[in-house]
Every structure is written in C-alpha cells, then in structure tokens.
Amino acid sequence: WESSPVNDVYADAVVTVILKTESGDCPGNTDTPIQVNKKHVRTCIQETLEEMYGASMVSVSEDQQQLTVTVDEKKAIVDLESYEVKCDDEEIQSMIEVTVKHMSACIQPLKLTPSIA
C-alpha cells in the first residue's frame, strides 16, 4: 500500500466503519425483531422451482404449507415452514434442498449483531 493523502482517507474511512460497527453504533443495529414476509419467500421459492422444473411439475397443498415437485416421475415435498425437503431420490432431494436454501437465504434479511471482542 502506497501512502498518499487519498489512500490515507480511504484507510481512515474503513477503520471508522469497522470501529462503529463493532461498538454497535451503526444505523442498522437495532434490537427490534426482523419481520420476515414468509408469503413472499414461499412465492419466490415456488416461482423458482416452477422455472427450473416447469409450472406443471410444481403444486401447492391446500393449506399452502407444502410444495410438491415432480422430477422424472419422482415426488419431492418441500415444507414451506421449515424449508425441509423430503424425497426418495437423494440426488433430486439434494438439488431441491440447495435451491430452497439459497432462495430463502437470499430473500430473508440478515440479522446484524455486534461482535464480541
């Protein structure tokens, strides 16, 4: 790293952000619980699986708590509360689990906690 007035300003800014974050003095750091719109997460998971396997291969249970995905005549059931996937075929189960895990992780907000030193 070459020392210069511009580089020093960048370094000072980075250090300031890190120190404020560690001290808990940052705007995104609150004690209010994060509200997750589960309906939105479910819709996104359903739409993604429909795009991957075809809309006719994905169906939702009457109580809106489970998705059934049919792949190569094998059914996988996705629990929309716990995001668990059950299927007799391990490969299909693994593919759908990864998709559901990534979709739910992308959509749900991160909970920021101050670091403990």
Salt bridges, closest charged atoms under 4 A:
GLU81 OE2 - ARG42 NH2 2.17
ASP89 OD2 - LYS74 NZ 3.10
